[in-house]
Amino acid sequence: TSIMKNVPLYCFLTIILFFPSCVFHRNYKFSRLDSLQSLNGIYENRDNIITRSLNMRDEKDVDLVRFEFTDSQTLNVSCLVDSGFGVNRTFKGKFKPEKGYFEIVFGKKWLCLLIFYHHSSDKVRIGRDTFGKLFLTKEVAYRQQTLIVFGDAYYYDYGESLGKVEGIVLRPALRFEKWGYADPAGKIAIRPVYDFAWRFEGEVARVLKDKKWGLIDKAGNEIL
C-alpha cells in the first residue's frame, strides 16, 4: 500500500525533527527523603542560587532564605530583609518519595506537527545529597524547529548543595551609612560602626573599619 511505501519517509522525518532536540543532561542523584519537613530551615543564598533557581527575579542580593514545607505539595519561601522574614512566594509542586525529591514545574510545553516541533520546560527539584545537605537542581530546555530550519535551541542544568544555617543568624545591616549586623527580626545585634561588612561564614565575618580589614565573631568581638 502507499502508506507502507511511505514508512521510510515518515521515519526519516521523525529522525530529522526529534534527533536534534535530544539532549543529554546530568543524572543527579538524590538520597532517601522520608519527610519534606526535615528540609525546613534557613539557607545561604550564595550567588542568588536559590532565588534565581526559583525564578524570584524581584528578590536580588538576598543573603538568607527560609524554606517551609507545609505539606507534600506546598513550599513557602521567605527572604530575610530589613523587616525580617516574610513569606515572599508560595510554590506548588509534587513530592516524589520514590525518587527522593520535591519537584516544581514552572512551565512545560510540547507540540509536534508534521514539519514543526516545539518543546520547552523549566523545573526545579529539591531533596538531599549523599552528605545529608539540601540539594537543589535546575533544568531549563527549549527547542523549536521545522523540517528545513532547526531554529532556536538551548539547554542547561545545574545542581547545588546547601547546608542549613545553624545557631545565631545575623546579616549585614546598613544604618546611617555604617554597617553592623541585625537578627532575623531586624533588631541590631552588632552596632553599625563599620565601613563595610560581609555576611558571616560560619562563626566569623570580615569587616572594614578605618581602611583596615578584620574579623569579628557573632558577639561583635574583633578577633583579628
LOVO-970757 format. One record per atom (N, C-alpha, C): atom name; z negated, x negated, y. Coordinates in steps of 0.02 Angstrom, whole numbers, plus 50000, padded with zeros to 5 digits. Layout:
BEGIN
<milo "CA", <Z, X, Y>>
...
END
This chain:
BEGIN
<milo "N", <50000, 49958, 49940>>
<milo "CA", <50000, 50000, 50000>>
<milo "C", <50000, 49956, 50062>>
<milo "N", <50015, 49988, 50120>>
<milo "CA", <50017, 49950, 50183>>
<milo "C", <49948, 49924, 50202>>
<milo "N", <49895, 49962, 50186>>
<milo "CA", <49827, 49940, 50202>>
<milo "C", <49810, 49877, 50164>>
<milo "N", <49827, 49877, 50099>>
<milo "CA", <49811, 49818, 50058>>
<milo "C", <49850, 49757, 50082>>
<milo "N", <49912, 49769, 50104>>
<milo "CA", <49952, 49713, 50128>>
<milo "C", <49923, 49684, 50192>>
<milo "N", <49888, 49725, 50230>>
<milo "CA", <49861, 49702, 50294>>
<milo "C", <49790, 49675, 50288>>
<milo "N", <49761, 49675, 50228>>
<milo "CA", <49693, 49649, 50219>>
<milo "C", <49687, 49577, 50243>>
<milo "N", <49733, 49532, 50226>>
<milo "CA", <49727, 49463, 50252>>
<milo "C", <49726, 49460, 50328>>
<milo "N", <49766, 49504, 50360>>
<milo "CA", <49768, 49505, 50433>>
<milo "C", <49701, 49528, 50461>>
<milo "N", <49671, 49581, 50430>>
<milo "CA", <49606, 49605, 50453>>
<milo "C", <49553, 49551, 50444>>
<milo "N", <49555, 49515, 50390>>
<milo "CA", <49507, 49461, 50378>>
<milo "C", <49515, 49406, 50430>>
<milo "N", <49577, 49390, 50446>>
<milo "CA", <49590, 49338, 50496>>
<milo "C", <49563, 49359, 50564>>
<milo "N", <49574, 49422, 50583>>
<milo "CA", <49549, 49446, 50648>>
<milo "C", <49473, 49445, 50649>>
<milo "N", <49441, 49462, 50594>>
<milo "CA", <49368, 49461, 50591>>
<milo "C", <49341, 49391, 50600>>
<milo "N", <49373, 49343, 50568>>
<milo "CA", <49351, 49273, 50574>>
<milo "C", <49359, 49249, 50646>>
<milo "N", <49417, 49266, 50676>>
<milo "CA", <49429, 49245, 50745>>
<milo "C", <49377, 49272, 50793>>
<milo "N", <49357, 49334, 50782>>
<milo "CA", <49310, 49366, 50828>>
<milo "C", <49239, 49344, 50815>>
<milo "N", <49219, 49338, 50752>>
<milo "CA", <49149, 49327, 50736>>
<milo "C", <49130, 49254, 50730>>
<milo "N", <49173, 49212, 50704>>
<milo "CA", <49152, 49143, 50691>>
<milo "C", <49131, 49106, 50754>>
<milo "N", <49168, 49111, 50810>>
<milo "CA", <49146, 49076, 50870>>
<milo "C", <49080, 49102, 50896>>
<milo "N", <49061, 49163, 50877>>
<milo "CA", <48999, 49191, 50903>>
<milo "C", <48939, 49173, 50860>>
<milo "N", <48952, 49141, 50804>>
<milo "CA", <48897, 49122, 50760>>
<milo "C", <48861, 49062, 50791>>
<milo "N", <48796, 49066, 50797>>
<milo "CA", <48756, 49012, 50825>>
<milo "C", <48701, 48995, 50776>>
<milo "N", <48681, 48934, 50775>>
<milo "CA", <48630, 48911, 50729>>
<milo "C", <48568, 48892, 50770>>
<milo "N", <48516, 48932, 50764>>
<milo "CA", <48456, 48920, 50803>>
<milo "C", <48402, 48890, 50758>>
<milo "N", <48354, 48860, 50790>>
<milo "CA", <48299, 48829, 50753>>
<milo "C", <48256, 48882, 50719>>
<milo "N", <48235, 48866, 50660>>
<milo "CA", <48193, 48913, 50622>>
<milo "C", <48120, 48895, 50633>>
<milo "N", <48089, 48926, 50682>>
<milo "CA", <48020, 48911, 50698>>
<milo "C", <47974, 48942, 50646>>
<milo "N", <47922, 48904, 50629>>
<milo "CA", <47875, 48926, 50578>>
<milo "C", <47810, 48950, 50609>>
<milo "N", <47790, 49010, 50593>>
<milo "CA", <47727, 49038, 50616>>
<milo "C", <47677, 49038, 50558>>
<milo "N", <47614, 49027, 50575>>
<milo "CA", <47561, 49030, 50524>>
<milo "C", <47539, 49102, 50513>>
<milo "N", <47499, 49113, 50463>>
<milo "CA", <47474, 49180, 50448>>
<milo "C", <47433, 49206, 50506>>
<milo "N", <47444, 49270, 50522>>
<milo "CA", <47409, 49302, 50577>>
<milo "C", <47385, 49370, 50554>>
<milo "N", <47319, 49377, 50545>>
<milo "CA", <47291, 49440, 50520>>
<milo "C", <47276, 49489, 50576>>
<milo "N", <47261, 49463, 50635>>
<milo "CA", <47242, 49507, 50691>>
<milo "C", <47271, 49481, 50756>>
<milo "N", <47304, 49524, 50793>>
<milo "CA", <47330, 49505, 50859>>
<milo "C", <47274, 49491, 50908>>
<milo "N", <47217, 49526, 50899>>
<milo "CA", <47161, 49518, 50945>>
<milo "C", <47134, 49446, 50944>>
<milo "N", <47146, 49410, 50890>>
<milo "CA", <47123, 49340, 50886>>
<milo "C", <47161, 49296, 50936>>
<milo "N", <47217, 49320, 50962>>
<milo "CA", <47255, 49283, 51012>>
<milo "C", <47233, 49298, 51083>>
<milo "N", <47190, 49347, 51091>>
<milo "CA", <47166, 49364, 51158>>
<milo "C", <47130, 49306, 51190>>
<milo "N", <47144, 49292, 51252>>
<milo "CA", <47112, 49237, 51287>>
<milo "C", <47152, 49214, 51346>>
<milo "N", <47130, 49159, 51376>>
<milo "CA", <47160, 49131, 51436>>
<milo "C", <47199, 49068, 51416>>
<milo "N", <47259, 49061, 51442>>
<milo "CA", <47302, 49004, 51425>>
<milo "C", <47331, 48973, 51489>>
<milo "N", <47345, 48908, 51485>>
<milo "CA", <47377, 48873, 51541>>
<milo "C", <47451, 48890, 51542>>
<milo "N", <47475, 48907, 51601>>
<milo "CA", <47545, 48924, 51611>>
<milo "C", <47584, 48862, 51631>>
<milo "N", <47586, 48812, 51587>>
<milo "CA", <47618, 48749, 51602>>
<milo "C", <47692, 48758, 51619>>
<milo "N", <47711, 48732, 51677>>
<milo "CA", <47782, 48737, 51699>>
<milo "C", <47807, 48809, 51696>>
<milo "N", <47761, 48857, 51708>>
<milo "CA", <47778, 48928, 51707>>
<milo "C", <47807, 48950, 51640>>
<milo "N", <47786, 48918, 51585>>
<milo "CA", <47816, 48932, 51520>>
<milo "C", <47802, 49003, 51498>>
<milo "N", <47743, 49030, 51512>>
<milo "CA", <47727, 49098, 51490>>
<milo "C", <47762, 49150, 51534>>
<milo "N", <47754, 49144, 51599>>
<milo "CA", <47784, 49194, 51644>>
<milo "C", <47860, 49191, 51641>>
<milo "N", <47888, 49132, 51632>>
<milo "CA", <47961, 49125, 51627>>
<milo "C", <47986, 49157, 51562>>
<milo "N", <47951, 49145, 51508>>
<milo "CA", <47972, 49173, 51443>>
<milo "C", <47968, 49249, 51442>>
<milo "N", <47919, 49277, 51478>>
<milo "CA", <47910, 49349, 51480>>
<milo "C", <47949, 49382, 51537>>
<milo "N", <47993, 49344, 51568>>
<milo "CA", <48036, 49369, 51622>>
<milo "C", <47995, 49396, 51681>>
<milo "N", <47938, 49366, 51694>>
<milo "CA", <47896, 49385, 51751>>
<milo "C", <47916, 49341, 51810>>
<milo "N", <47974, 49356, 51837>>
<milo "CA", <48004, 49313, 51889>>
<milo "C", <47966, 49316, 51955>>
<milo "N", <47929, 49369, 51966>>
<milo "CA", <47892, 49375, 52029>>
<milo "C", <47826, 49336, 52029>>
<milo "N", <47805, 49315, 51970>>
<milo "CA", <47742, 49277, 51964>>
<milo "C", <47758, 49203, 51959>>
<milo "N", <47759, 49169, 52016>>
<milo "CA", <47776, 49099, 52018>>
<milo "C", <47713, 49056, 52031>>
<milo "N", <47714, 48996, 52003>>
<milo "CA", <47661, 48948, 52015>>
<milo "C", <47592, 48977, 51996>>
<milo "N", <47589, 49012, 51941>>
<milo "CA", <47526, 49038, 51914>>
<milo "C", <47499, 48988, 51863>>
<milo "N", <47437, 48966, 51873>>
<milo "CA", <47408, 48916, 51829>>
<milo "C", <47381, 48945, 51764>>
<milo "N", <47349, 49003, 51767>>
<milo "CA", <47316, 49031, 51709>>
<milo "C", <47339, 49103, 51696>>
<milo "N", <47349, 49118, 51632>>
<milo "CA", <47371, 49185, 51611>>
<milo "C", <47325, 49209, 51555>>
<milo "N", <47307, 49273, 51559>>
<milo "CA", <47264, 49302, 51508>>
<milo "C", <47304, 49351, 51465>>
<milo "N", <47298, 49343, 51398>>
<milo "CA", <47329, 49389, 51350>>
<milo "C", <47276, 49437, 51324>>
<milo "N", <47295, 49501, 51320>>
<milo "CA", <47251, 49550, 51290>>
<milo "C", <47293, 49599, 51248>>
<milo "N", <47288, 49591, 51183>>
<milo "CA", <47321, 49637, 51138>>
<milo "C", <47273, 49696, 51126>>
<milo "N", <47295, 49755, 51145>>
<milo "CA", <47253, 49814, 51138>>
<milo "C", <47265, 49851, 51072>>
<milo "N", <47326, 49844, 51045>>
<milo "CA", <47342, 49872, 50979>>
<milo "C", <47402, 49834, 50952>>
<milo "N", <47431, 49858, 50899>>
<milo "CA", <47486, 49822, 50866>>
<milo "C", <47552, 49828, 50903>>
<milo "N", <47553, 49866, 50959>>
<milo "CA", <47615, 49875, 50996>>
<milo "C", <47609, 49859, 51070>>
<milo "N", <47550, 49839, 51093>>
<milo "CA", <47539, 49831, 51166>>
<milo "C", <47507, 49764, 51183>>
<milo "N", <47537, 49730, 51231>>
<milo "CA", <47510, 49667, 51258>>
<milo "C", <47504, 49674, 51333>>
<milo "N", <47442, 49665, 51359>>
<milo "CA", <47430, 49662, 51431>>
<milo "C", <47427, 49589, 51452>>
<milo "N", <47464, 49572, 51504>>
<milo "CA", <47466, 49503, 51529>>
<milo "C", <47441, 49503, 51600>>
<milo "N", <47390, 49462, 51613>>
<milo "CA", <47359, 49456, 51680>>
<milo "C", <47367, 49385, 51706>>
<milo "N", <47384, 49380, 51770>>
<milo "CA", <47390, 49314, 51802>>
<milo "C", <47332, 49305, 51850>>
<milo "N", <47306, 49244, 51852>>
<milo "CA", <47250, 49229, 51896>>
<milo "C", <47275, 49213, 51966>>
<milo "N", <47255, 49254, 52014>>
<milo "CA", <47273, 49244, 52084>>
<milo "C", <47208, 49242, 52125>>
<milo "N", <47214, 49242, 52191>>
<milo "CA", <47155, 49234, 52234>>
<milo "C", <47104, 49289, 52223>>
<milo "N", <47127, 49349, 52207>>
<milo "CA", <47081, 49405, 52197>>
<milo "C", <47055, 49409, 52126>>
<milo "N", <47075, 49362, 52082>>
<milo "CA", <47052, 49363, 52013>>
<milo "C", <47107, 49386, 51966>>
<milo "N", <47087, 49402, 51904>>
<milo "CA", <47135, 49425, 51855>>
<milo "C", <47150, 49499, 51866>>
<milo "N", <47213, 49517, 51860>>
<milo "CA", <47233, 49587, 51863>>
<milo "C", <47289, 49598, 51813>>
<milo "N", <47295, 49658, 51787>>
<milo "CA", <47348, 49672, 51738>>
<milo "C", <47414, 49675, 51775>>
<milo "N", <47453, 49621, 51768>>
<milo "CA", <47517, 49618, 51803>>
<milo "C", <47573, 49655, 51765>>
<milo "N", <47573, 49648, 51699>>
<milo "CA", <47625, 49680, 51660>>
<milo "C", <47597, 49703, 51592>>
<milo "N", <47624, 49758, 51568>>
<milo "CA", <47609, 49782, 51501>>
<milo "C", <47674, 49781, 51461>>
<milo "N", <47673, 49747, 51404>>
<milo "CA", <47732, 49740, 51363>>
<milo "C", <47724, 49778, 51298>>
<milo "N", <47777, 49811, 51278>>
<milo "CA", <47778, 49846, 51214>>
<milo "C", <47819, 49805, 51165>>
<milo "N", <47792, 49799, 51105>>
<milo "CA", <47826, 49760, 51053>>
<milo "C", <47807, 49784, 50985>>
<milo "N", <47816, 49741, 50935>>
<milo "CA", <47801, 49760, 50867>>
<milo "C", <47769, 49701, 50831>>
<milo "N", <47713, 49714, 50799>>
<milo "CA", <47678, 49663, 50760>>
<milo "C", <47709, 49661, 50690>>
<milo "N", <47730, 49602, 50669>>
<milo "CA", <47759, 49592, 50603>>
<milo "C", <47715, 49545, 50564>>
<milo "N", <47662, 49572, 50532>>
<milo "CA", <47613, 49529, 50497>>
<milo "C", <47643, 49487, 50441>>
<milo "N", <47696, 49513, 50408>>
<milo "CA", <47727, 49475, 50354>>
<milo "C", <47762, 49413, 50379>>
<milo "N", <47780, 49413, 50444>>
<milo "CA", <47813, 49355, 50474>>
<milo "C", <47766, 49315, 50519>>
<milo "N", <47708, 49345, 50536>>
<milo "CA", <47658, 49309, 50574>>
<milo "C", <47667, 49309, 50649>>
<milo "N", <47702, 49359, 50676>>
<milo "CA", <47711, 49359, 50749>>
<milo "C", <47718, 49429, 50777>>
<milo "N", <47709, 49433, 50843>>
<milo "CA", <47719, 49493, 50883>>
<milo "C", <47784, 49483, 50920>>
<milo "N", <47831, 49529, 50914>>
<milo "CA", <47897, 49521, 50944>>
<milo "C", <47909, 49571, 51000>>
<milo "N", <47932, 49544, 51057>>
<milo "CA", <47952, 49585, 51114>>
<milo "C", <48027, 49577, 51124>>
<milo "N", <48063, 49631, 51122>>
<milo "CA", <48136, 49629, 51132>>
<milo "C", <48151, 49658, 51201>>
<milo "N", <48175, 49615, 51246>>
<milo "CA", <48190, 49636, 51314>>
<milo "C", <48258, 49670, 51318>>
<milo "N", <48303, 49651, 51275>>
<milo "CA", <48369, 49681, 51275>>
<milo "C", <48409, 49658, 51216>>
<milo "N", <48448, 49704, 51187>>
<milo "CA", <48491, 49687, 51130>>
<milo "C", <48551, 49734, 51130>>
<milo "N", <48610, 49705, 51134>>
<milo "CA", <48672, 49744, 51134>>
<milo "C", <48721, 49714, 51084>>
<milo "N", <48757, 49758, 51051>>
<milo "CA", <48806, 49736, 51002>>
<milo "C", <48865, 49785, 51004>>
<milo "N", <48925, 49760, 51018>>
<milo "CA", <48984, 49801, 51020>>
<milo "C", <49042, 49763, 50991>>
<milo "N", <49075, 49794, 50942>>
<milo "CA", <49132, 49761, 50911>>
<milo "C", <49188, 49812, 50902>>
<milo "N", <49244, 49800, 50936>>
<milo "CA", <49305, 49840, 50928>>
<milo "C", <49357, 49797, 50894>>
<milo "N", <49416, 49822, 50888>>
<milo "CA", <49467, 49786, 50850>>
<milo "C", <49482, 49717, 50880>>
<milo "N", <49487, 49713, 50947>>
<milo "CA", <49503, 49649, 50978>>
<milo "C", <49451, 49628, 51029>>
<milo "N", <49394, 49660, 51029>>
<milo "CA", <49342, 49644, 51079>>
<milo "C", <49274, 49640, 51044>>
<milo "N", <49235, 49589, 51065>>
<milo "CA", <49169, 49579, 51036>>
<milo "C", <49119, 49561, 51091>>
<milo "N", <49061, 49593, 51089>>
<milo "CA", <49008, 49578, 51137>>
<milo "C", <48940, 49580, 51102>>
<milo "N", <48901, 49529, 51114>>
<milo "CA", <48833, 49526, 51086>>
<milo "C", <48787, 49492, 51136>>
<milo "N", <48729, 49521, 51148>>
<milo "CA", <48679, 49490, 51191>>
<milo "C", <48610, 49509, 51166>>
<milo "N", <48562, 49463, 51173>>
<milo "CA", <48493, 49476, 51153>>
<milo "C", <48446, 49432, 51192>>
<milo "N", <48385, 49457, 51201>>
<milo "CA", <48333, 49421, 51236>>
<milo "C", <48266, 49442, 51205>>
<milo "N", <48232, 49396, 51172>>
<milo "CA", <48170, 49414, 51138>>
<milo "C", <48120, 49357, 51138>>
<milo "N", <48057, 49377, 51134>>
<milo "CA", <48001, 49329, 51132>>
<milo "C", <47959, 49346, 51070>>
<milo "N", <47934, 49293, 51037>>
<milo "CA", <47889, 49302, 50980>>
<milo "C", <47825, 49263, 50994>>
<milo "N", <47769, 49294, 50978>>
<milo "CA", <47703, 49264, 50992>>
<milo "C", <47662, 49265, 50928>>
<milo "N", <47637, 49207, 50908>>
<milo "CA", <47595, 49202, 50848>>
<milo "C", <47553, 49139, 50851>>
<milo "N", <47542, 49108, 50793>>
<milo "CA", <47504, 49045, 50788>>
<milo "C", <47547, 48991, 50757>>
<milo "N", <47536, 48929, 50780>>
<milo "CA", <47569, 48873, 50747>>
<milo "C", <47526, 48848, 50689>>
<milo "N", <47547, 48794, 50658>>
<milo "CA", <47512, 48768, 50599>>
<milo "C", <47444, 48738, 50617>>
<milo "N", <47431, 48726, 50681>>
<milo "CA", <47367, 48699, 50703>>
<milo "C", <47320, 48753, 50731>>
<milo "N", <47341, 48815, 50727>>
<milo "CA", <47299, 48870, 50750>>
<milo "C", <47306, 48887, 50823>>
<milo "N", <47350, 48853, 50860>>
<milo "CA", <47361, 48868, 50930>>
<milo "C", <47409, 48927, 50938>>
<milo "N", <47407, 48958, 50996>>
<milo "CA", <47456, 49010, 51010>>
<milo "C", <47525, 48978, 51013>>
<milo "N", <47573, 49010, 50979>>
<milo "CA", <47641, 48984, 50977>>
<milo "C", <47688, 49037, 51004>>
<milo "N", <47726, 49018, 51055>>
<milo "CA", <47771, 49064, 51090>>
<milo "C", <47842, 49038, 51084>>
<milo "N", <47888, 49081, 51063>>
<milo "CA", <47958, 49061, 51059>>
<milo "C", <48000, 49109, 51100>>
<milo "N", <48054, 49082, 51128>>
<milo "CA", <48101, 49121, 51169>>
<milo "C", <48171, 49111, 51142>>
<milo "N", <48209, 49165, 51137>>
<milo "CA", <48278, 49161, 51112>>
<milo "C", <48322, 49206, 51155>>
<milo "N", <48373, 49176, 51185>>
<milo "CA", <48421, 49213, 51227>>
<milo "C", <48492, 49196, 51202>>
<milo "N", <48532, 49247, 51191>>
<milo "CA", <48601, 49236, 51168>>
<milo "C", <48647, 49283, 51204>>
<milo "N", <48708, 49259, 51217>>
<milo "CA", <48758, 49301, 51250>>
<milo "C", <48827, 49277, 51227>>
<milo "N", <48869, 49324, 51207>>
<milo "CA", <48937, 49307, 51187>>
<milo "C", <48983, 49366, 51202>>
<milo "N", <49038, 49353, 51236>>
<milo "CA", <49088, 49405, 51250>>
<milo "C", <49157, 49374, 51244>>
<milo "N", <49200, 49404, 51204>>
<milo "CA", <49265, 49375, 51193>>
<milo "C", <49314, 49429, 51170>>
<milo "N", <49378, 49411, 51174>>
<milo "CA", <49431, 49453, 51147>>
<milo "C", <49468, 49413, 51094>>
<milo "N", <49518, 49443, 51065>>
<milo "CA", <49557, 49409, 51014>>
<milo "C", <49593, 49348, 51041>>
<milo "N", <49612, 49352, 51105>>
<milo "CA", <49651, 49298, 51135>>
<milo "C", <49607, 49250, 51175>>
<milo "N", <49560, 49279, 51212>>
<milo "CA", <49518, 49238, 51257>>
<milo "C", <49446, 49240, 51231>>
<milo "N", <49416, 49181, 51222>>
<milo "CA", <49347, 49178, 51197>>
<milo "C", <49297, 49202, 51249>>
<milo "N", <49310, 49192, 51313>>
<milo "CA", <49266, 49218, 51365>>
<milo "C", <49202, 49177, 51372>>
<milo "N", <49150, 49211, 51397>>
<milo "CA", <49087, 49177, 51411>>
<milo "C", <49041, 49177, 51350>>
<milo "N", <49001, 49124, 51346>>
<milo "CA", <48952, 49120, 51292>>
<milo "C", <48898, 49069, 51309>>
<milo "N", <48836, 49085, 51292>>
<milo "CA", <48783, 49037, 51297>>
<milo "C", <48727, 49057, 51249>>
<milo "N", <48687, 49008, 51232>>
<milo "CA", <48631, 49020, 51186>>
<milo "C", <48579, 48966, 51197>>
<milo "N", <48516, 48987, 51199>>
<milo "CA", <48462, 48937, 51200>>
<milo "C", <48399, 48967, 51170>>
<milo "N", <48359, 48924, 51144>>
<milo "CA", <48293, 48944, 51119>>
<milo "C", <48245, 48886, 51125>>
<milo "N", <48180, 48902, 51127>>
<milo "CA", <48129, 48850, 51130>>
<milo "C", <48064, 48879, 51104>>
<milo "N", <48019, 48834, 51086>>
<milo "CA", <47954, 48853, 51063>>
<milo "C", <47901, 48810, 51096>>
<milo "N", <47842, 48839, 51110>>
<milo "CA", <47788, 48803, 51144>>
<milo "C", <47721, 48823, 51116>>
<milo "N", <47680, 48773, 51101>>
<milo "CA", <47611, 48785, 51077>>
<milo "C", <47563, 48781, 51136>>
<milo "N", <47517, 48828, 51139>>
<milo "CA", <47470, 48832, 51195>>
<milo "C", <47399, 48841, 51168>>
<milo "N", <47353, 48800, 51192>>
<milo "CA", <47283, 48807, 51173>>
<milo "C", <47245, 48851, 51221>>
<milo "N", <47195, 48885, 51196>>
<milo "CA", <47154, 48927, 51240>>
<milo "C", <47113, 48885, 51288>>
<milo "N", <47103, 48911, 51348>>
<milo "CA", <47060, 48879, 51397>>
<milo "C", <46989, 48901, 51383>>
<milo "N", <46947, 48855, 51361>>
<milo "CA", <46879, 48871, 51342>>
<milo "C", <46830, 48851, 51398>>
<milo "N", <46771, 48880, 51397>>
<milo "CA", <46718, 48861, 51443>>
<milo "C", <46730, 48888, 51513>>
<milo "N", <46708, 48850, 51563>>
<milo "CA", <46714, 48871, 51633>>
<milo "C", <46787, 48867, 51655>>
<milo "N", <46811, 48921, 51682>>
<milo "CA", <46880, 48924, 51706>>
<milo "C", <46881, 48918, 51782>>
<milo "N", <46911, 48865, 51806>>
<milo "CA", <46917, 48853, 51878>>
<milo "C", <46990, 48839, 51895>>
<milo "N", <47009, 48859, 51955>>
<milo "CA", <47077, 48847, 51978>>
<milo "C", <47076, 48823, 52049>>
<milo "N", <47126, 48784, 52070>>
<milo "CA", <47129, 48762, 52140>>
<milo "C", <47134, 48821, 52188>>
<milo "N", <47098, 48816, 52243>>
<milo "CA", <47098, 48870, 52293>>
<milo "C", <47101, 48838, 52363>>
<milo "N", <47146, 48863, 52405>>
<milo "CA", <47155, 48838, 52473>>
<milo "C", <47116, 48881, 52522>>
<milo "N", <47071, 48849, 52559>>
<milo "CA", <47031, 48884, 52610>>
<milo "C", <47030, 48842, 52674>>
<milo "N", <47055, 48871, 52728>>
<milo "CA", <47053, 48836, 52793>>
<milo "C", <47085, 48767, 52789>>
<milo "N", <47144, 48764, 52755>>
<milo "CA", <47184, 48703, 52750>>
<milo "C", <47151, 48648, 52709>>
<milo "N", <47099, 48666, 52671>>
<milo "CA", <47068, 48618, 52624>>
<milo "C", <47065, 48650, 52555>>
<milo "N", <47067, 48605, 52504>>
<milo "CA", <47069, 48629, 52435>>
<milo "C", <47000, 48623, 52402>>
<milo "N", <46984, 48675, 52365>>
<milo "CA", <46924, 48674, 52323>>
<milo "C", <46942, 48709, 52258>>
<milo "N", <46891, 48739, 52225>>
<milo "CA", <46904, 48773, 52162>>
<milo "C", <46867, 48840, 52161>>
<milo "N", <46900, 48890, 52132>>
<milo "CA", <46871, 48957, 52128>>
<milo "C", <46867, 48979, 52055>>
<milo "N", <46821, 49025, 52041>>
<milo "CA", <46816, 49053, 51974>>
<milo "C", <46864, 49112, 51967>>
<milo "N", <46869, 49143, 51907>>
<milo "CA", <46917, 49198, 51898>>
<milo "C", <46907, 49258, 51945>>
<milo "N", <46846, 49266, 51972>>
<milo "CA", <46833, 49322, 52018>>
<milo "C", <46852, 49305, 52090>>
<milo "N", <46874, 49242, 52101>>
<milo "CA", <46894, 49222, 52168>>
<milo "C", <46838, 49190, 52208>>
<milo "N", <46779, 49183, 52178>>
<milo "CA", <46722, 49153, 52212>>
<milo "C", <46727, 49077, 52211>>
<milo "N", <46716, 49046, 52269>>
<milo "CA", <46720, 48973, 52273>>
<milo "C", <46664, 48941, 52232>>
<milo "N", <46684, 48898, 52185>>
<milo "CA", <46636, 48863, 52143>>
<milo "C", <46628, 48790, 52164>>
<milo "N", <46680, 48760, 52190>>
<milo "CA", <46678, 48691, 52217>>
<milo "C", <46704, 48693, 52288>>
<milo "N", <46665, 48671, 52335>>
<milo "CA", <46682, 48678, 52405>>
<milo "C", <46750, 48648, 52422>>
<milo "N", <46788, 48681, 52467>>
<milo "CA", <46854, 48656, 52487>>
<milo "C", <46849, 48599, 52537>>
<milo "N", <46847, 48539, 52511>>
<milo "CA", <46842, 48480, 52553>>
<milo "C", <46898, 48430, 52539>>
<milo "N", <46946, 48448, 52497>>
<milo "CA", <46997, 48401, 52475>>
<milo "C", <47064, 48416, 52509>>
<milo "N", <47103, 48362, 52518>>
<milo "CA", <47170, 48370, 52547>>
<milo "C", <47219, 48399, 52497>>
<milo "N", <47206, 48388, 52433>>
<milo "CA", <47246, 48418, 52380>>
<milo "C", <47206, 48417, 52316>>
<milo "N", <47220, 48465, 52272>>
<milo "CA", <47183, 48470, 52209>>
<milo "C", <47229, 48494, 52154>>
<milo "N", <47228, 48457, 52097>>
<milo "CA", <47265, 48478, 52038>>
<milo "C", <47220, 48523, 51995>>
<milo "N", <47251, 48561, 51950>>
<milo "CA", <47212, 48602, 51905>>
<milo "C", <47175, 48558, 51855>>
<milo "N", <47122, 48584, 51826>>
<milo "CA", <47082, 48547, 51778>>
<milo "C", <47121, 48535, 51714>>
<milo "N", <47118, 48474, 51690>>
<milo "CA", <47144, 48456, 51624>>
<milo "C", <47084, 48439, 51581>>
<milo "N", <47063, 48487, 51541>>
<milo "CA", <47002, 48477, 51503>>
<milo "C", <46942, 48486, 51549>>
<milo "N", <46902, 48434, 51557>>
<milo "CA", <46841, 48438, 51597>>
<milo "C", <46847, 48404, 51664>>
<milo "N", <46905, 48375, 51680>>
<milo "CA", <46913, 48339, 51743>>
<milo "C", <46976, 48362, 51779>>
<milo "N", <46976, 48350, 51846>>
<milo "CA", <47034, 48366, 51887>>
<milo "C", <47044, 48310, 51938>>
<milo "N", <47107, 48298, 51955>>
<milo "CA", <47125, 48248, 52006>>
<milo "C", <47123, 48280, 52074>>
<milo "N", <47092, 48245, 52122>>
<milo "CA", <47087, 48271, 52191>>
<milo "C", <47104, 48215, 52240>>
<milo "N", <47128, 48236, 52297>>
<milo "CA", <47146, 48189, 52351>>
<milo "C", <47101, 48201, 52410>>
<milo "N", <47069, 48147, 52433>>
<milo "CA", <47024, 48152, 52490>>
<milo "C", <47028, 48087, 52530>>
<milo "N", <47040, 48094, 52595>>
<milo "CA", <47046, 48036, 52639>>
<milo "C", <47098, 47986, 52613>>
<milo "N", <47154, 48013, 52588>>
<milo "CA", <47211, 47973, 52563>>
<milo "C", <47194, 47933, 52500>>
<milo "N", <47141, 47952, 52466>>
<milo "CA", <47122, 47919, 52403>>
<milo "C", <47116, 47971, 52347>>
<milo "N", <47144, 47953, 52289>>
<milo "CA", <47140, 47997, 52231>>
<milo "C", <47078, 47983, 52190>>
<milo "N", <47049, 48035, 52163>>
<milo "CA", <46990, 48026, 52121>>
<milo "C", <46986, 48082, 52069>>
<milo "N", <46932, 48081, 52030>>
<milo "CA", <46921, 48132, 51979>>
<milo "C", <46854, 48167, 51991>>
<milo "N", <46853, 48232, 51978>>
<milo "CA", <46791, 48269, 51982>>
<milo "C", <46781, 48309, 51918>>
<milo "N", <46718, 48326, 51903>>
<milo "CA", <46706, 48369, 51846>>
<milo "C", <46697, 48441, 51869>>
<milo "N", <46683, 48487, 51823>>
<milo "CA", <46680, 48558, 51840>>
<milo "C", <46617, 48577, 51879>>
<milo "N", <46572, 48529, 51887>>
<milo "CA", <46514, 48540, 51929>>
<milo "C", <46526, 48515, 52000>>
<milo "N", <46585, 48485, 52011>>
<milo "CA", <46602, 48460, 52077>>
<milo "C", <46580, 48388, 52088>>
<milo "N", <46555, 48356, 52037>>
<milo "CA", <46534, 48286, 52043>>
<milo "C", <46594, 48239, 52042>>
<milo "N", <46597, 48193, 52088>>
<milo "CA", <46651, 48143, 52090>>
<milo "C", <46633, 48088, 52041>>
<milo "N", <46676, 48080, 51990>>
<milo "CA", <46662, 48033, 51936>>
<milo "C", <46706, 47971, 51941>>
<milo "N", <46754, 47971, 51987>>
<milo "CA", <46797, 47912, 51995>>
<milo "C", <46828, 47912, 52064>>
END
